[in-house]
Amino acid sequence: MERETGMGDGGRRTAMATAGALFLMVGACGPVAHWMAGPSGLAPEDMDANLSPGARRLIEHAFADVEPGALRDHHVHVLGLGTGGTGTWVNPKLLTWSSPLAKFKTLVYLEGSGVTDGPHADRQYMERLVRLIRSIPGHGKYGLLAFDYHYHEDGTVDRENSVFHVPNDYVVRLAAEYPDLFFPIVSVHPYRRDAVAALERWAAEGVRLVKWLPNVQGMDPSTPRNDPFYRALKTHRMALLTHVGKEEAVDVGLDQALGNPLLYRRPLDMGVTVIMAHAGSLGENADLDRPGEAASNFDLVLRLMEDPRYAGTLFADISAITQVNRIPTALTRLLERGDLHPRLIDGSDYPLPAIDVVVQTSALARHGLLTDEEARYLDEIFAYNPLLFDYVVKRTVRSPRTGGRLPAAIFTNRGVHP
C-alpha cells in the first residue's frame, strides 16, 4: 500500500528489489520483513476514535445494506509454529536459511499477523485475529481453515513435500471456543486411508466445508480414486473449498498443473458442490479442451461457471481478488459480471490482507477502481484493522467502465454452509 512517501509504484518496485538484495547479502531479514508486512502497531480498538470523517463514511457505506452479524468470510488461515499444544506444524524448510525465500515469506506472514513472540506464536496469532474481528462493527462469522499434509500415492504422509499442517481438531476447538466469531473448515486429503471416515466424523459434528490446496497438498482432483471421497461429500452435503490457479504464497512441493480448474469436472459431474478459491485469478494452465493450448486459469473458471450443468453446484470465492498481483483484469471482469454475483462468496485470505506490499490502494486507484481520495481513506482503515480494510475495499471498488460493484449478498452468502 502506498502512503505519503512520494514514491510511485515503479519506484516502490525498485525499492523492494533493492531491499530484497540487501537482505540476501547482509541478512537484514527482520527490518525488511517488517517493512514489507507493514504492521502499524495501531490498536484496532482505537480506530473509532481516530478515523477521519471520510474513512468513517466508507465504512458506513460498506455496512449500509448488511444486517449486523450477517457477514461471512469463508477463507481465514490459521497459522502457528506448534506452540501451546495446538498441533500445528511447519516444514523446517520454511524456518531455516537453507531456503531463504521460503524463510523470508514466513517472516513476512508472522510480521503481518502481529506475531512477535515465537514461543507463544500460536496464541498471539489467534489473539490478534480475535481483536481484529471484535473491532469490526456488526461483524459476522469467519471460516477458519485447517490444512492437511501432502500425501504419497500409497496414502502415507509426505512430510518432505508438506508445507504446514493445521489439525482439524484445532480449528474445530477454536470455533467452539468462539462460536460468535468462527466456523470450522476442515481439510482432508482424499488419498488418506481414512479419508471417507474422516469426512463422516466431521459431518456428524456439523462441519460443512472441506479445504484443499492441490498445488501444495498433491492431490489430483480428476483421478477416479477420489470417487468414494466425492460420494461422501455429496452424501453429507459438504462443499469442497479448493484453491484453483497458480499458487504463489508458498514454495515447497509445488505442482501448478494440479491447480487447473478443468480438473474439477469429475466431482462437479458427480454433483459435488465446489467453491473455487480466488476464482482462479492467477496464472495459466493447459486447456484440456484444446490439446496443445494454454489458457488463463481465470478464463477456465469462467468457462465452467458458464456451463449450465454446474449452475447449482459451482461457486467461487473472491479471496485475494483485490491484491496487486491479481488486478485489474480478474477484478474488473467480476465487477462487471452481475450474472455471476449470486455464485460468488467472500473470503479475506487473512493474513494476506495484512501484508502491506500486496494490498496497494495506489494500484487500485491507478486502474480506476478507486478514487485517490478513497484510497487515502482506506489506508487509514488498513492501519488499524486490515481485516476490516479487506471488506471495505471490496465494497468500494467499482468497474471503471460500467460502474459495477460487488453486492452485499456476496458477503452474506450462506447457501454453501449452515
Contacts in CASP RR format, 6 or more apart in sequence:
PFRMAT RR
TARGET T0000
AUTHOR 0000-0000-0000
METHOD contacts of the structure
MODEL  1
MERETGMGDGGRRTAMATAGALFLMVGACGPVAHWMAGPSGLAPEDMDAN
LSPGARRLIEHAFADVEPGALRDHHVHVLGLGTGGTGTWVNPKLLTWSSP
LAKFKTLVYLEGSGVTDGPHADRQYMERLVRLIRSIPGHGKYGLLAFDYH
YHEDGTVDRENSVFHVPNDYVVRLAAEYPDLFFPIVSVHPYRRDAVAALE
RWAAEGVRLVKWLPNVQGMDPSTPRNDPFYRALKTHRMALLTHVGKEEAV
DVGLDQALGNPLLYRRPLDMGVTVIMAHAGSLGENADLDRPGEAASNFDL
VLRLMEDPRYAGTLFADISAITQVNRIPTALTRLLERGDLHPRLIDGSDY
PLPAIDVVVQTSALARHGLLTDEEARYLDEIFAYNPLLFDYVVKRTVRSP
RTGGRLPAAIFTNRGVHP
1 356 0 8 1.000
1 357 0 8 1.000
1 359 0 8 1.000
1 360 0 8 1.000
1 361 0 8 1.000
1 362 0 8 1.000
1 379 0 8 1.000
1 382 0 8 1.000
2 8 0 8 1.000
2 9 0 8 1.000
2 12 0 8 1.000
2 360 0 8 1.000
2 361 0 8 1.000
2 362 0 8 1.000
2 363 0 8 1.000
3 379 0 8 1.000
7 15 0 8 1.000
8 362 0 8 1.000
9 360 0 8 1.000
9 362 0 8 1.000
9 363 0 8 1.000
9 366 0 8 1.000
12 360 0 8 1.000
16 36 0 8 1.000
16 357 0 8 1.000
19 32 0 8 1.000
19 35 0 8 1.000
19 36 0 8 1.000
20 32 0 8 1.000
22 28 0 8 1.000
22 32 0 8 1.000
23 29 0 8 1.000
23 32 0 8 1.000
23 104 0 8 1.000
24 100 0 8 1.000
29 103 0 8 1.000
29 104 0 8 1.000
29 107 0 8 1.000
30 107 0 8 1.000
30 111 0 8 1.000
32 104 0 8 1.000
33 104 0 8 1.000
33 107 0 8 1.000
33 108 0 8 1.000
33 110 0 8 1.000
33 111 0 8 1.000
34 111 0 8 1.000
35 356 0 8 1.000
36 108 0 8 1.000
36 111 0 8 1.000
36 355 0 8 1.000
36 356 0 8 1.000
36 357 0 8 1.000
37 108 0 8 1.000
37 109 0 8 1.000
37 111 0 8 1.000
37 112 0 8 1.000
37 354 0 8 1.000
37 355 0 8 1.000
37 356 0 8 1.000
37 357 0 8 1.000
38 111 0 8 1.000
38 112 0 8 1.000
38 354 0 8 1.000
38 355 0 8 1.000
38 356 0 8 1.000
38 357 0 8 1.000
39 111 0 8 1.000
39 112 0 8 1.000
39 114 0 8 1.000
39 354 0 8 1.000
40 382 0 8 1.000
40 383 0 8 1.000
40 384 0 8 1.000
42 50 0 8 1.000
42 383 0 8 1.000
42 384 0 8 1.000
43 131 0 8 1.000
43 384 0 8 1.000
44 131 0 8 1.000
44 132 0 8 1.000
44 135 0 8 1.000
44 384 0 8 1.000
44 385 0 8 1.000
44 388 0 8 1.000
45 131 0 8 1.000
45 135 0 8 1.000
46 384 0 8 1.000
47 135 0 8 1.000
47 381 0 8 1.000
47 384 0 8 1.000
47 385 0 8 1.000
47 388 0 8 1.000
50 384 0 8 1.000
51 59 0 8 1.000
51 380 0 8 1.000
51 381 0 8 1.000
51 384 0 8 1.000
52 377 0 8 1.000
52 380 0 8 1.000
54 377 0 8 1.000
55 377 0 8 1.000
55 378 0 8 1.000
55 380 0 8 1.000
55 381 0 8 1.000
57 377 0 8 1.000
58 374 0 8 1.000
58 377 0 8 1.000
58 378 0 8 1.000
58 381 0 8 1.000
58 392 0 8 1.000
58 396 0 8 1.000
59 137 0 8 1.000
59 381 0 8 1.000
59 388 0 8 1.000
59 392 0 8 1.000
61 395 0 8 1.000
61 396 0 8 1.000
62 391 0 8 1.000
62 392 0 8 1.000
62 395 0 8 1.000
62 396 0 8 1.000
63 137 0 8 1.000
63 138 0 8 1.000
65 407 0 8 1.000
65 408 0 8 1.000
66 408 0 8 1.000
66 411 0 8 1.000
66 412 0 8 1.000
67 412 0 8 1.000
68 137 0 8 1.000
68 138 0 8 1.000
69 138 0 8 1.000
69 139 0 8 1.000
69 140 0 8 1.000
69 141 0 8 1.000
70 140 0 8 1.000
70 412 0 8 1.000
71 136 0 8 1.000
71 138 0 8 1.000
71 139 0 8 1.000
71 140 0 8 1.000
71 141 0 8 1.000
71 346 0 8 1.000
71 391 0 8 1.000
71 411 0 8 1.000
71 412 0 8 1.000
72 140 0 8 1.000
72 141 0 8 1.000
72 142 0 8 1.000
72 143 0 8 1.000
72 345 0 8 1.000
72 346 0 8 1.000
72 411 0 8 1.000
72 412 0 8 1.000
72 413 0 8 1.000
72 414 0 8 1.000
72 417 0 8 1.000
73 140 0 8 1.000
73 141 0 8 1.000
73 142 0 8 1.000
73 143 0 8 1.000
73 346 0 8 1.000
73 347 0 8 1.000
73 348 0 8 1.000
73 350 0 8 1.000
73 391 0 8 1.000
74 143 0 8 1.000
74 185 0 8 1.000
74 209 0 8 1.000
74 241 0 8 1.000
74 275 0 8 1.000
74 317 0 8 1.000
74 319 0 8 1.000
74 345 0 8 1.000
74 346 0 8 1.000
74 347 0 8 1.000
74 416 0 8 1.000
74 417 0 8 1.000
75 143 0 8 1.000
75 145 0 8 1.000
75 241 0 8 1.000
75 277 0 8 1.000
75 317 0 8 1.000
75 319 0 8 1.000
75 346 0 8 1.000
75 347 0 8 1.000
75 348 0 8 1.000
75 349 0 8 1.000
75 350 0 8 1.000
76 129 0 8 1.000
76 142 0 8 1.000
76 143 0 8 1.000
76 144 0 8 1.000
76 145 0 8 1.000
76 182 0 8 1.000
76 347 0 8 1.000
76 348 0 8 1.000
76 349 0 8 1.000
76 350 0 8 1.000
77 145 0 8 1.000
77 147 0 8 1.000
77 166 0 8 1.000
77 349 0 8 1.000
77 350 0 8 1.000
77 351 0 8 1.000
78 88 0 8 1.000
78 125 0 8 1.000
78 126 0 8 1.000
78 144 0 8 1.000
78 145 0 8 1.000
78 146 0 8 1.000
78 147 0 8 1.000
78 166 0 8 1.000
78 170 0 8 1.000
78 171 0 8 1.000
78 174 0 8 1.000
79 88 0 8 1.000
79 109 0 8 1.000
79 110 0 8 1.000
79 113 0 8 1.000
79 115 0 8 1.000
79 121 0 8 1.000
79 122 0 8 1.000
79 125 0 8 1.000
79 164 0 8 1.000
79 166 0 8 1.000
79 351 0 8 1.000
80 86 0 8 1.000
80 88 0 8 1.000
80 90 0 8 1.000
80 121 0 8 1.000
80 122 0 8 1.000
80 125 0 8 1.000
80 164 0 8 1.000
80 166 0 8 1.000
81 88 0 8 1.000
81 90 0 8 1.000
81 95 0 8 1.000
81 118 0 8 1.000
81 121 0 8 1.000
81 122 0 8 1.000
82 88 0 8 1.000
82 89 0 8 1.000
82 90 0 8 1.000
82 121 0 8 1.000
82 122 0 8 1.000
83 118 0 8 1.000
83 119 0 8 1.000
83 120 0 8 1.000
83 121 0 8 1.000
83 122 0 8 1.000
83 123 0 8 1.000
84 120 0 8 1.000
84 122 0 8 1.000
84 123 0 8 1.000
85 122 0 8 1.000
86 122 0 8 1.000
86 167 0 8 1.000
86 170 0 8 1.000
87 165 0 8 1.000
87 167 0 8 1.000
87 170 0 8 1.000
88 122 0 8 1.000
88 164 0 8 1.000
88 165 0 8 1.000
88 166 0 8 1.000
88 167 0 8 1.000
88 170 0 8 1.000
89 162 0 8 1.000
89 164 0 8 1.000
89 165 0 8 1.000
90 106 0 8 1.000
90 163 0 8 1.000
90 164 0 8 1.000
91 159 0 8 1.000
91 162 0 8 1.000
91 163 0 8 1.000
91 164 0 8 1.000
91 252 0 8 1.000
93 99 0 8 1.000
93 102 0 8 1.000
93 252 0 8 1.000
94 102 0 8 1.000
94 103 0 8 1.000
94 105 0 8 1.000
94 106 0 8 1.000
94 163 0 8 1.000
94 164 0 8 1.000
94 250 0 8 1.000
94 252 0 8 1.000
95 103 0 8 1.000
95 106 0 8 1.000
96 103 0 8 1.000
97 103 0 8 1.000
99 251 0 8 1.000
99 252 0 8 1.000
101 251 0 8 1.000
102 250 0 8 1.000
102 251 0 8 1.000
102 252 0 8 1.000
105 249 0 8 1.000
105 250 0 8 1.000
105 251 0 8 1.000
108 355 0 8 1.000
109 351 0 8 1.000
109 355 0 8 1.000
110 121 0 8 1.000
112 351 0 8 1.000
112 354 0 8 1.000
112 355 0 8 1.000
112 356 0 8 1.000
112 386 0 8 1.000
113 124 0 8 1.000
113 125 0 8 1.000
113 128 0 8 1.000
113 129 0 8 1.000
113 351 0 8 1.000
113 354 0 8 1.000
114 124 0 8 1.000
114 125 0 8 1.000
114 128 0 8 1.000
114 354 0 8 1.000
115 121 0 8 1.000
115 124 0 8 1.000
115 125 0 8 1.000
115 128 0 8 1.000
116 124 0 8 1.000
117 124 0 8 1.000
118 124 0 8 1.000
126 174 0 8 1.000
129 142 0 8 1.000
129 350 0 8 1.000
129 387 0 8 1.000
130 178 0 8 1.000
130 181 0 8 1.000
132 385 0 8 1.000
132 386 0 8 1.000
132 387 0 8 1.000
132 388 0 8 1.000
133 139 0 8 1.000
133 140 0 8 1.000
133 142 0 8 1.000
133 181 0 8 1.000
133 387 0 8 1.000
134 181 0 8 1.000
135 384 0 8 1.000
135 385 0 8 1.000
135 388 0 8 1.000
136 385 0 8 1.000
136 387 0 8 1.000
136 388 0 8 1.000
136 391 0 8 1.000
139 181 0 8 1.000
140 181 0 8 1.000
141 180 0 8 1.000
141 181 0 8 1.000
141 182 0 8 1.000
141 183 0 8 1.000
142 181 0 8 1.000
142 182 0 8 1.000
142 183 0 8 1.000
142 348 0 8 1.000
142 350 0 8 1.000
143 175 0 8 1.000
143 182 0 8 1.000
143 183 0 8 1.000
143 184 0 8 1.000
143 185 0 8 1.000
143 209 0 8 1.000
144 171 0 8 1.000
144 174 0 8 1.000
144 175 0 8 1.000
144 182 0 8 1.000
144 183 0 8 1.000
144 184 0 8 1.000
144 185 0 8 1.000
145 166 0 8 1.000
145 171 0 8 1.000
145 185 0 8 1.000
145 187 0 8 1.000
145 211 0 8 1.000
146 166 0 8 1.000
146 167 0 8 1.000
146 168 0 8 1.000
146 170 0 8 1.000
146 171 0 8 1.000
146 184 0 8 1.000
146 185 0 8 1.000
146 186 0 8 1.000
146 187 0 8 1.000
146 211 0 8 1.000
147 163 0 8 1.000
147 164 0 8 1.000
147 165 0 8 1.000
147 166 0 8 1.000
147 187 0 8 1.000
147 211 0 8 1.000
147 213 0 8 1.000
147 217 0 8 1.000
148 165 0 8 1.000
148 187 0 8 1.000
148 188 0 8 1.000
148 189 0 8 1.000
148 192 0 8 1.000
148 217 0 8 1.000
149 157 0 8 1.000
149 158 0 8 1.000
149 159 0 8 1.000
149 162 0 8 1.000
149 165 0 8 1.000
149 189 0 8 1.000
149 217 0 8 1.000
150 157 0 8 1.000
150 158 0 8 1.000
150 159 0 8 1.000
150 161 0 8 1.000
150 162 0 8 1.000
150 163 0 8 1.000
150 189 0 8 1.000
150 216 0 8 1.000
150 217 0 8 1.000
150 218 0 8 1.000
150 253 0 8 1.000
151 157 0 8 1.000
151 158 0 8 1.000
151 189 0 8 1.000
151 191 0 8 1.000
151 192 0 8 1.000
151 217 0 8 1.000
151 218 0 8 1.000
151 219 0 8 1.000
152 158 0 8 1.000
152 191 0 8 1.000
153 191 0 8 1.000
155 191 0 8 1.000
155 192 0 8 1.000
155 193 0 8 1.000
161 218 0 8 1.000
161 252 0 8 1.000
161 253 0 8 1.000
162 217 0 8 1.000
162 252 0 8 1.000
163 216 0 8 1.000
163 250 0 8 1.000
163 252 0 8 1.000
163 253 0 8 1.000
166 187 0 8 1.000
168 184 0 8 1.000
168 186 0 8 1.000
168 187 0 8 1.000
168 188 0 8 1.000
168 198 0 8 1.000
168 202 0 8 1.000
171 182 0 8 1.000
171 184 0 8 1.000
171 185 0 8 1.000
171 186 0 8 1.000
172 184 0 8 1.000
172 186 0 8 1.000
172 202 0 8 1.000
172 205 0 8 1.000
172 207 0 8 1.000
174 182 0 8 1.000
174 184 0 8 1.000
175 182 0 8 1.000
175 183 0 8 1.000
175 184 0 8 1.000
183 209 0 8 1.000
183 417 0 8 1.000
183 418 0 8 1.000
184 207 0 8 1.000
184 209 0 8 1.000
185 207 0 8 1.000
185 209 0 8 1.000
185 210 0 8 1.000
185 211 0 8 1.000
185 241 0 8 1.000
186 198 0 8 1.000
186 202 0 8 1.000
186 207 0 8 1.000
186 209 0 8 1.000
186 210 0 8 1.000
186 211 0 8 1.000
187 210 0 8 1.000
187 211 0 8 1.000
187 212 0 8 1.000
187 217 0 8 1.000
188 195 0 8 1.000
188 198 0 8 1.000
188 199 0 8 1.000
188 202 0 8 1.000
188 210 0 8 1.000
188 229 0 8 1.000
189 195 0 8 1.000
189 212 0 8 1.000
189 217 0 8 1.000
189 218 0 8 1.000
189 219 0 8 1.000
190 219 0 8 1.000
190 225 0 8 1.000
190 226 0 8 1.000
190 229 0 8 1.000
191 219 0 8 1.000
191 225 0 8 1.000
192 198 0 8 1.000
195 228 0 8 1.000
195 229 0 8 1.000
195 232 0 8 1.000
196 228 0 8 1.000
196 229 0 8 1.000
196 232 0 8 1.000
199 210 0 8 1.000
199 229 0 8 1.000
199 232 0 8 1.000
199 233 0 8 1.000
199 236 0 8 1.000
199 238 0 8 1.000
200 232 0 8 1.000
200 236 0 8 1.000
202 210 0 8 1.000
202 238 0 8 1.000
203 232 0 8 1.000
203 236 0 8 1.000
203 237 0 8 1.000
203 238 0 8 1.000
206 418 0 8 1.000
207 238 0 8 1.000
208 237 0 8 1.000
208 238 0 8 1.000
208 239 0 8 1.000
208 416 0 8 1.000
208 417 0 8 1.000
208 418 0 8 1.000
209 238 0 8 1.000
209 239 0 8 1.000
209 241 0 8 1.000
209 275 0 8 1.000
209 416 0 8 1.000
209 417 0 8 1.000
210 233 0 8 1.000
210 238 0 8 1.000
210 239 0 8 1.000
210 240 0 8 1.000
210 241 0 8 1.000
211 241 0 8 1.000
211 242 0 8 1.000
212 219 0 8 1.000
212 221 0 8 1.000
212 240 0 8 1.000
212 241 0 8 1.000
212 242 0 8 1.000
212 243 0 8 1.000
213 242 0 8 1.000
213 243 0 8 1.000
213 247 0 8 1.000
214 220 0 8 1.000
214 221 0 8 1.000
214 242 0 8 1.000
214 243 0 8 1.000
214 255 0 8 1.000
214 258 0 8 1.000
214 259 0 8 1.000
214 263 0 8 1.000
215 243 0 8 1.000
215 245 0 8 1.000
215 246 0 8 1.000
215 247 0 8 1.000
215 254 0 8 1.000
215 255 0 8 1.000
215 256 0 8 1.000
215 258 0 8 1.000
215 259 0 8 1.000
216 243 0 8 1.000
216 247 0 8 1.000
216 250 0 8 1.000
216 252 0 8 1.000
216 253 0 8 1.000
216 254 0 8 1.000
218 255 0 8 1.000
218 258 0 8 1.000
219 226 0 8 1.000
219 258 0 8 1.000
220 226 0 8 1.000
220 258 0 8 1.000
220 263 0 8 1.000
221 242 0 8 1.000
221 258 0 8 1.000
221 263 0 8 1.000
221 264 0 8 1.000
221 266 0 8 1.000
221 267 0 8 1.000
222 263 0 8 1.000
222 264 0 8 1.000
222 265 0 8 1.000
222 266 0 8 1.000
223 266 0 8 1.000
224 266 0 8 1.000
226 266 0 8 1.000
226 267 0 8 1.000
227 266 0 8 1.000
227 270 0 8 1.000
230 266 0 8 1.000
230 267 0 8 1.000
230 270 0 8 1.000
230 272 0 8 1.000
231 270 0 8 1.000
232 238 0 8 1.000
233 239 0 8 1.000
233 240 0 8 1.000
233 267 0 8 1.000
233 272 0 8 1.000
233 273 0 8 1.000
234 270 0 8 1.000
234 271 0 8 1.000
234 272 0 8 1.000
238 273 0 8 1.000
239 272 0 8 1.000
239 273 0 8 1.000
239 274 0 8 1.000
239 275 0 8 1.000
239 315 0 8 1.000
239 416 0 8 1.000
239 417 0 8 1.000
240 267 0 8 1.000
240 272 0 8 1.000
240 273 0 8 1.000
240 274 0 8 1.000
240 275 0 8 1.000
241 275 0 8 1.000
241 277 0 8 1.000
241 317 0 8 1.000
242 264 0 8 1.000
242 274 0 8 1.000
242 275 0 8 1.000
242 276 0 8 1.000
242 277 0 8 1.000
243 259 0 8 1.000
243 277 0 8 1.000
243 278 0 8 1.000
244 259 0 8 1.000
244 260 0 8 1.000
244 261 0 8 1.000
244 264 0 8 1.000
244 276 0 8 1.000
244 277 0 8 1.000
244 278 0 8 1.000
244 279 0 8 1.000
244 280 0 8 1.000
244 297 0 8 1.000
244 301 0 8 1.000
245 256 0 8 1.000
245 259 0 8 1.000
245 260 0 8 1.000
245 261 0 8 1.000
245 278 0 8 1.000
245 280 0 8 1.000
245 281 0 8 1.000
245 282 0 8 1.000
245 283 0 8 1.000
245 285 0 8 1.000
245 297 0 8 1.000
246 256 0 8 1.000
246 259 0 8 1.000
246 282 0 8 1.000
246 283 0 8 1.000
246 284 0 8 1.000
246 297 0 8 1.000
247 254 0 8 1.000
247 256 0 8 1.000
247 259 0 8 1.000
247 282 0 8 1.000
248 282 0 8 1.000
248 325 0 8 1.000
249 352 0 8 1.000
256 283 0 8 1.000
256 285 0 8 1.000
257 285 0 8 1.000
257 286 0 8 1.000
259 285 0 8 1.000
259 297 0 8 1.000
260 285 0 8 1.000
260 286 0 8 1.000
260 288 0 8 1.000
260 297 0 8 1.000
260 300 0 8 1.000
261 276 0 8 1.000
261 280 0 8 1.000
261 285 0 8 1.000
261 297 0 8 1.000
261 300 0 8 1.000
261 301 0 8 1.000
261 303 0 8 1.000
261 304 0 8 1.000
262 285 0 8 1.000
262 287 0 8 1.000
262 288 0 8 1.000
262 289 0 8 1.000
262 300 0 8 1.000
262 303 0 8 1.000
262 304 0 8 1.000
263 288 0 8 1.000
264 274 0 8 1.000
264 276 0 8 1.000
264 304 0 8 1.000
264 314 0 8 1.000
265 304 0 8 1.000
267 274 0 8 1.000
268 274 0 8 1.000
268 304 0 8 1.000
268 309 0 8 1.000
268 310 0 8 1.000
268 313 0 8 1.000
268 314 0 8 1.000
269 309 0 8 1.000
271 313 0 8 1.000
272 313 0 8 1.000
273 312 0 8 1.000
273 313 0 8 1.000
273 314 0 8 1.000
273 315 0 8 1.000
273 416 0 8 1.000
274 313 0 8 1.000
274 314 0 8 1.000
274 315 0 8 1.000
275 315 0 8 1.000
275 316 0 8 1.000
275 317 0 8 1.000
275 345 0 8 1.000
275 416 0 8 1.000
276 301 0 8 1.000
276 304 0 8 1.000
276 314 0 8 1.000
276 315 0 8 1.000
276 316 0 8 1.000
276 317 0 8 1.000
277 316 0 8 1.000
277 317 0 8 1.000
277 319 0 8 1.000
278 316 0 8 1.000
278 317 0 8 1.000
278 318 0 8 1.000
278 319 0 8 1.000
278 320 0 8 1.000
278 321 0 8 1.000
278 326 0 8 1.000
278 349 0 8 1.000
279 298 0 8 1.000
279 301 0 8 1.000
279 316 0 8 1.000
279 317 0 8 1.000
279 318 0 8 1.000
279 321 0 8 1.000
279 330 0 8 1.000
279 334 0 8 1.000
279 344 0 8 1.000
280 297 0 8 1.000
280 298 0 8 1.000
280 300 0 8 1.000
280 301 0 8 1.000
280 316 0 8 1.000
280 330 0 8 1.000
281 297 0 8 1.000
281 298 0 8 1.000
281 320 0 8 1.000
281 321 0 8 1.000
281 326 0 8 1.000
281 330 0 8 1.000
281 331 0 8 1.000
282 297 0 8 1.000
282 298 0 8 1.000
282 325 0 8 1.000
282 326 0 8 1.000
283 296 0 8 1.000
283 297 0 8 1.000
283 298 0 8 1.000
284 294 0 8 1.000
284 295 0 8 1.000
284 296 0 8 1.000
284 297 0 8 1.000
285 294 0 8 1.000
285 295 0 8 1.000
285 297 0 8 1.000
285 300 0 8 1.000
286 292 0 8 1.000
286 293 0 8 1.000
286 294 0 8 1.000
287 293 0 8 1.000
287 294 0 8 1.000
287 295 0 8 1.000
287 300 0 8 1.000
289 303 0 8 1.000
298 329 0 8 1.000
298 330 0 8 1.000
298 333 0 8 1.000
301 316 0 8 1.000
302 333 0 8 1.000
302 340 0 8 1.000
304 310 0 8 1.000
304 314 0 8 1.000
305 314 0 8 1.000
305 316 0 8 1.000
305 340 0 8 1.000
305 343 0 8 1.000
307 314 0 8 1.000
311 343 0 8 1.000
312 343 0 8 1.000
314 343 0 8 1.000
315 343 0 8 1.000
315 344 0 8 1.000
315 345 0 8 1.000
315 416 0 8 1.000
316 340 0 8 1.000
316 343 0 8 1.000
316 344 0 8 1.000
316 345 0 8 1.000
317 344 0 8 1.000
317 345 0 8 1.000
317 346 0 8 1.000
317 347 0 8 1.000
318 334 0 8 1.000
318 344 0 8 1.000
318 345 0 8 1.000
318 346 0 8 1.000
318 347 0 8 1.000
318 394 0 8 1.000
318 406 0 8 1.000
318 410 0 8 1.000
319 346 0 8 1.000
319 347 0 8 1.000
319 348 0 8 1.000
319 349 0 8 1.000
320 326 0 8 1.000
320 349 0 8 1.000
320 352 0 8 1.000
321 330 0 8 1.000
321 331 0 8 1.000
321 334 0 8 1.000
321 394 0 8 1.000
322 331 0 8 1.000
322 359 0 8 1.000
322 364 0 8 1.000
322 390 0 8 1.000
322 393 0 8 1.000
322 394 0 8 1.000
322 397 0 8 1.000
323 352 0 8 1.000
323 358 0 8 1.000
323 359 0 8 1.000
324 357 0 8 1.000
324 358 0 8 1.000
324 359 0 8 1.000
324 360 0 8 1.000
324 363 0 8 1.000
325 358 0 8 1.000
327 363 0 8 1.000
327 364 0 8 1.000
327 367 0 8 1.000
327 369 0 8 1.000
328 367 0 8 1.000
328 368 0 8 1.000
328 369 0 8 1.000
331 369 0 8 1.000
331 397 0 8 1.000
332 367 0 8 1.000
332 369 0 8 1.000
332 399 0 8 1.000
332 400 0 8 1.000
332 401 0 8 1.000
334 340 0 8 1.000
334 344 0 8 1.000
334 406 0 8 1.000
335 369 0 8 1.000
335 397 0 8 1.000
335 398 0 8 1.000
335 399 0 8 1.000
335 402 0 8 1.000
335 403 0 8 1.000
335 404 0 8 1.000
335 405 0 8 1.000
335 406 0 8 1.000
336 399 0 8 1.000
336 401 0 8 1.000
336 402 0 8 1.000
336 404 0 8 1.000
338 404 0 8 1.000
341 406 0 8 1.000
341 407 0 8 1.000
341 409 0 8 1.000
341 410 0 8 1.000
342 409 0 8 1.000
344 406 0 8 1.000
344 410 0 8 1.000
344 413 0 8 1.000
345 410 0 8 1.000
345 413 0 8 1.000
345 416 0 8 1.000
346 391 0 8 1.000
346 394 0 8 1.000
346 410 0 8 1.000
346 411 0 8 1.000
346 413 0 8 1.000
348 387 0 8 1.000
348 390 0 8 1.000
348 391 0 8 1.000
349 390 0 8 1.000
350 386 0 8 1.000
350 387 0 8 1.000
350 390 0 8 1.000
351 386 0 8 1.000
352 358 0 8 1.000
352 359 0 8 1.000
353 359 0 8 1.000
353 386 0 8 1.000
353 387 0 8 1.000
353 389 0 8 1.000
353 390 0 8 1.000
354 386 0 8 1.000
354 387 0 8 1.000
356 382 0 8 1.000
359 382 0 8 1.000
359 386 0 8 1.000
359 389 0 8 1.000
359 390 0 8 1.000
359 393 0 8 1.000
361 370 0 8 1.000
361 374 0 8 1.000
361 375 0 8 1.000
361 376 0 8 1.000
361 378 0 8 1.000
361 379 0 8 1.000
361 382 0 8 1.000
361 393 0 8 1.000
362 375 0 8 1.000
364 370 0 8 1.000
364 375 0 8 1.000
364 393 0 8 1.000
364 397 0 8 1.000
365 371 0 8 1.000
365 372 0 8 1.000
365 374 0 8 1.000
365 375 0 8 1.000
367 400 0 8 1.000
368 400 0 8 1.000
369 397 0 8 1.000
369 398 0 8 1.000
369 399 0 8 1.000
369 400 0 8 1.000
370 378 0 8 1.000
370 393 0 8 1.000
370 396 0 8 1.000
370 397 0 8 1.000
374 396 0 8 1.000
378 389 0 8 1.000
378 392 0 8 1.000
378 393 0 8 1.000
378 396 0 8 1.000
381 388 0 8 1.000
381 389 0 8 1.000
381 392 0 8 1.000
382 389 0 8 1.000
391 411 0 8 1.000
394 406 0 8 1.000
394 411 0 8 1.000
395 405 0 8 1.000
395 406 0 8 1.000
395 408 0 8 1.000
395 411 0 8 1.000
397 405 0 8 1.000
397 406 0 8 1.000
398 404 0 8 1.000
398 405 0 8 1.000
399 405 0 8 1.000
END
